[in-house]
Amino acid sequence: METVGAYEAKTHLPKLLERVLKGEHITITKHGVPVAVLHPPNPEKKIDTKSVIVELKKFRDKHNLGGISIRDMIEEGRR
């Protein structure tokens, strides 16, 4: 893992990001103290949009407003 100073990171950020896209990890330091690490995003953390929609629908089916309309709630909030 390469280390670069904060000034260099600021000055050469586009080049550093290109390297990170290729898989490198780069530590950014300030006065010799590590303050950040640039690394590629974790592909495992991508969220499947369809599964989120399914979960939202399940939540909606379990929770209701008890007969109150959204319009009524908006009007109540204005009082």
VOPA-965965 format. One record per atom (N, C-alpha, C, O, CB): x, y, z. Coordinates in pm, whole numbers, plus 32768, in hexadecimal, padded with zeros to 4 digits. Atoms other than C-alpha are relative to their C-alpha. Glycine has a CB too. Layout:
residues N
XYZ;...
***
This chain:
residues 79
80567F8A8000;800080008000;805A807B8000;80B1808B8055;7F9F8000807B;7FAF7F86800B;8093814C7F95;7FCA806B805E;7F53806D807F;800180347F6F;80247F917FA9;8092827E8074;801E80827FB8;808980927F7E;804C7FF98088;7FEB7F7B803B;806583E27FF4;7FD480698065;7F7A805180B6;7FB2800F7F79;80257F927FA9;8054852D80AA;7F7E80417FD2;7F5680337F5F;807080688005;80807FC1801D;7F1185F480B9;800C80637F8C;7FB380697F37;7FCB8047807C;7FEF7F9E806C;7F9A87077FD6;800C7FBA7F7A;7FCD7FE27F18;807D80588019;7FF0804B807D;8006860C7ECF;7F7B7FBF7FD7;7F597FBD7F61;806E7F938011;8081803E801D;7EB6855A7EEA;7FA080667FC4;7F5880487F64;7FC37FC28080;80587F968034;7DFF86A27EB3;802A80277F73;7FD5803A7F1B;8004807C805D;7FCB7FD38080;7EDF87017D91;7FEB7F977F92;7FD37FBA7F1E;80938020800D;8004806C8065;7ED085AD7CE3;7F8A7FA28013;7F927F2D7FEF;80807FB18005;807180577FE2;7D7B85297D4B;7FCD7FB27F86;7FB77F397F93;7F9080528037;803080508071;7D0584C77BEC;805A7F897FDF;80297F1C7FC2;7FF380587F85;7FA3806E801B;7E4083F77BB5;7FF77F94806C;7FFB7F1D804F;809180347FF6;800C80607F93;7E1E83567D0B;7F7F7FAE7FF1;7F7F7F358008;800280488089;807E80478011;7CB382FE7CC5;80087F9A7F8F;7FCD7F2E7F98;7F8F80627FE5;7FEC8061806C;7D1682577B7F;80497F858032;80277F14800F;804E80407F8B;7FB580717FC7;7E0E81817C3D;7FA87FAD805C;7FB17F32805D;807B8032804C;805A80487FA5;7D0981297D40;7F9D7FAD7FB0;7F7E7F3C7FD7;7FB58064805D;805B804D8055;7C1980BF7C2C;80407F807FCC;7FFB7F1F7FAF;7FD280557F8B;7FB68076802D;7D267FCA7BC0;801C7F9F8072;80587F35805D;808280297FBE;7FF2805E7F90;7D267F2F7D1B;80648027806C;80707FE080CF;80257F7E7FCC;7F9D7FD87F9B;7E347FEC7DDA;7FBE803B807C;7F4F80718076;806280647FC4;80277FBE7F83;7E11805D7F43;8069806C801C;80E180518015;7FF57F988078;7FA47F917FE9;7EA981B07F95;7FDE80418085;7F6B8067809D;7FF980677F8B;80137FBE7F7F;7ED8824180F1;802680927FF1;808F80B37FBB;80537FBC8070;7FE57F718002;7EC383BA8112;802A8029808C;7FE8800780EF;7F8280527FD0;7FCE7FD57F7E;7F8E84588227;7FFF8097800B;800080DF7FA7;808E7FCB8017;7FF47F717FE4;7F9685AC82CA;806C800C806A;805D7FDC80DA;7F7680408032;7F8B7FF47FA8;80E586048367;80317F76802C;80597F63809F;7FE08057807B;7FCE80857FE5;814384958350;7FA07FA3804A;7FC17F2F8061;807B800B804E;806380507FB8;800B84198407;7F927FD57F9F;7F55802B7F5E;7FC480508079;806A802D8059;7F1783408342;7F78803B8028;7F528036809C;7FF97F677FFF;80837FC57FE4;7DC583EF8324;7F917FC37FAA;7F1C7FD17FCB;800580967FEA;8066803A8057;7D1483348209;803F7F947FA9;80B97F927F94;7FBD806C7FA9;7FD38068805D;7D2B82088125;7FA180017F89;7F277FFA7F98;80047F728044;804F800B807B;7CB782077FBC;80077F6F7FD3;80737F367FC6;803580617F8F;800380898031;7C4780B17F46;7F847FED7FAA;7F2380387FB7;80017F9A8075;807480178057;7B5880247E42;7F867FDB8055;7F957FA480C2;801E7F917F99;807980257FB6;79EE7FF87EAF;7FF27F698009;80227F1F7FB3;7F84803C7FBD;8015808E7FEB;798A7EA67F37;7F887FD47FAC;7F1880007FC5;7FE87FE18098;806F80278057;78B97DFE7E28;7F947FB28049;7F227FAC801A;80357FAD7F8D;8062804D7FB4;780A7D287F2F;7F94805A803B;7F27802A805C;80447FB2806F;805E7FA57FC0;775B7E5C7FB8;7F9A803A7FA0;7F47808B7FC9;804A806F8042;80637FCF805E;76957E9F7E7C;7F787FC88027;7F6B7F528049;80247FD87F6E;808580287FD7;75237E937EC7;7FAB7FE97F85;7FA7803B7F2A;7FBF806B805B;80598022806E;74327DE97DDC;7F7F804F800F;7F36803E8071;7FE47F687FFC;80747FA87FFA;731F7EE47D91;7F7E7FB1800D;7F257FD88058;7FFB80587F85;807B80507FFB;72177DD87D5A;7FE87FC8808C;7F767FC580BA;80077F8D7F9B;801380367F79;72567D3E7EB1;7FD8806E8062;7F8C805480C0;80817FBB802F;80287F907FAA;72377E957F55;7F6B801D7FEE;7F248035804F;8054807E7FE1;808E7FE7801C;70E67EC97EAC;7FA97F958041;7F417FB3807A;7FE680057F68;804A806D7FC2;70707D737F22;7FF780158097;7F8D800380D2;80417F787FE1;7FFF7FE87F70;70D77DC78088;7FA780768026;7F638071808C;808F80188031;80577F8E7FE5;70277F188078;7F6C7FD97FF7;7F1B80078047;801E80727F9E;808A802D800C;6EE87E708003;7FD77FAA8077;7F667FB580A8;7FED7FB17F7E;801C80507F87;6EFE7D758122;7FE8805C8077;7F8A804680C4;80747F9F801E;800F7FA07F92;6F2A7E958216;7F7980467FF6;7F328053805A;807380667FFF;807E7FBB8017;6E027F4E817E;7F897FA88025;7F277FD8805F;7FF5802D7F6F;806E805B7FE2;6D257E1B81A0;7FEF7FEC8096;7F7F7FD780C5;80177F7A7FBC;800680157F6F;6D7A7DF88314;7FDB807F804C;7FAC807780BD;80847FCC8032;80167F817FBB;6D547F69836A;7F9C80547FB1;7FA980677F38;8085804D8012;80607FAA8043;6C2C8046831E;7FE7807D8054;8017808880C5;7F7C7FB57FE4;801A7F817FBD;6BAD819D837E;7F807FFD8051;7F5580658084;7FF9806F7F9A;8078800C7FAF;6A79811B842D;7F8B804F7FC8;7F3A80848014;801C802D808A;806F7FBA803E;698A81B88334;801580947FEB;7FC180D67FAE;7F897FEC8051;7FE37F728012;6A298310833D;804480137F78;80A17FCA7F56;805A80378074;7FC27FE78082;6A7D839E81E8;807C80588013;808B809E8077;7F9C80447F9E;7F897FAB7FFC;6BC68444819F;7FD880937FFE;801880E58040;805E7FE07F89;80307F768005;6B068582814D;7FD7802E808B;7FF8809E80B3;7F88800C7F9D;80277FDD7F76;6A6F857C82AE;807A80198057;807C807580A9;7FA97F91803D;7F867FEE7FB0;6BCA85558343;804580847FDC;807980C88034;80627F8A7FEB;7FC37F82802B;6C4D86798276;7FB58075803E;7FF180D38073;8002800A7F64;80517F947FC7;6B2C875482E5;8013800A8097;8018807880CE;7F6C7FEB7FE0;7FEB80007F6E;6B6086EC8450;808780418021;809380898084;7FFB7F6E8038;7F7D7FC57FEA;6CCE87508434;800280967FEC;805B80D9801F;80647FC07FA5;80057F708019;6C6B88AC83BD;7FBD804C8071;7FC680C78076;7FB7801B7F7E;80487FBB7F94;6B9E88F784F3;805C80228070;8031805C80D4;7F907FAB8034;
***
